[in-house]
Amino acid sequence: MSVLSQKIYELLSQPALVELATVTEDGKPWVRYVMAVMDESMTIRFATFVGARKVAHIKNNPEVHITAGVSDPTKDTNYIQVQGTAELVTDQAERHGFWIPILKGVFSGPDDPNYGVIIVKPYRIEYCSAGILEPEIWEAE
């Protein structure tokens, strides 16, 4: 893993509240918070209701944008801007593999038919360091 990849991964290696932007059916941006986590391959995942508005947006246009890393705006903090494509996955392996106990408050279990996992494959990530104007750029190979 490159130094830049490691810095990006460290920002999202634990579940974190991030901003997810999708594109509505009429071409408008729509942003909401989700709890997401990144694995070492730079893939980002988060749980969703399969009937959620974001799922319809993603099915219509898989382009998404994620902003992550700032939890306290009064502190200089490194953050990332992620461009990627998203898809809803509902296969048993993915749902069981992503399942964490905190989801019990929302879903009955990993086999709940309303539970799905959104997988985001980034193709460009800007790593923005506090106090530095130009971001470092990661691009998928």
BELCORDA-V519408 format. One record per residue. RES is the residue in three letters. PHI is phi as a letter, one per 40 degrees, with the letter a starting at -180 (999 if undefined). Layout:
res=RES phi=PHI
res=RES phi=PHI
This chain:
res=MET phi=999
res=SER phi=c
res=VAL phi=c
res=LEU phi=c
res=SER phi=d
res=GLN phi=c
res=LYS phi=c
res=ILE phi=c
res=TYR phi=d
res=GLU phi=c
res=LEU phi=c
res=LEU phi=b
res=SER phi=c
res=GLN phi=b
res=PRO phi=d
res=ALA phi=a
res=LEU phi=c
res=VAL phi=b
res=GLU phi=c
res=LEU phi=b
res=ALA phi=b
res=THR phi=b
res=VAL phi=b
res=THR phi=c
res=GLU phi=c
res=ASP phi=c
res=GLY phi=g
res=LYS phi=c
res=PRO phi=c
res=TRP phi=a
res=VAL phi=b
res=ARG phi=a
res=TYR phi=c
res=VAL phi=a
res=MET phi=c
res=ALA phi=b
res=VAL phi=a
res=MET phi=b
res=ASP phi=c
res=GLU phi=c
res=SER phi=c
res=MET phi=g
res=THR phi=c
res=ILE phi=b
res=ARG phi=b
res=PHE phi=a
res=ALA phi=c
res=THR phi=a
res=PHE phi=c
res=VAL phi=c
res=GLY phi=c
res=ALA phi=c
res=ARG phi=d
res=LYS phi=c
res=VAL phi=c
res=ALA phi=c
res=HIS phi=c
res=ILE phi=c
res=LYS phi=c
res=ASN phi=c
res=ASN phi=a
res=PRO phi=c
res=GLU phi=c
res=VAL phi=b
res=HIS phi=b
res=ILE phi=b
res=THR phi=b
res=ALA phi=a
res=GLY phi=h
res=VAL phi=b
res=SER phi=b
res=ASP phi=b
res=PRO phi=c
res=THR phi=c
res=LYS phi=b
res=ASP phi=c
res=THR phi=b
res=ASN phi=c
res=TYR phi=a
res=ILE phi=b
res=GLN phi=b
res=VAL phi=b
res=GLN phi=b
res=GLY phi=a
res=THR phi=b
res=ALA phi=b
res=GLU phi=a
res=LEU phi=c
res=VAL phi=b
res=THR phi=b
res=ASP phi=c
res=GLN phi=d
res=ALA phi=c
res=GLU phi=c
res=ARG phi=c
res=HIS phi=c
res=GLY phi=c
res=PHE phi=c
res=TRP phi=d
res=ILE phi=b
res=PRO phi=d
res=ILE phi=c
res=LEU phi=c
res=LYS phi=d
res=GLY phi=c
res=VAL phi=b
res=PHE phi=b
res=SER phi=c
res=GLY phi=i
res=PRO phi=c
res=ASP phi=b
res=ASP phi=d
res=PRO phi=c
res=ASN phi=c
res=TYR phi=c
res=GLY phi=a
res=VAL phi=b
res=ILE phi=c
res=ILE phi=b
res=VAL phi=b
res=LYS phi=b
res=PRO phi=c
res=TYR phi=b
res=ARG phi=a
res=ILE phi=b
res=GLU phi=b
res=TYR phi=c
res=CYS phi=b
res=SER phi=c
res=ALA phi=d
res=GLY phi=g
res=ILE phi=b
res=LEU phi=c
res=GLU phi=c
res=PRO phi=c
res=GLU phi=c
res=ILE phi=b
res=TRP phi=b
res=GLU phi=b
res=ALA phi=c
res=GLU phi=c
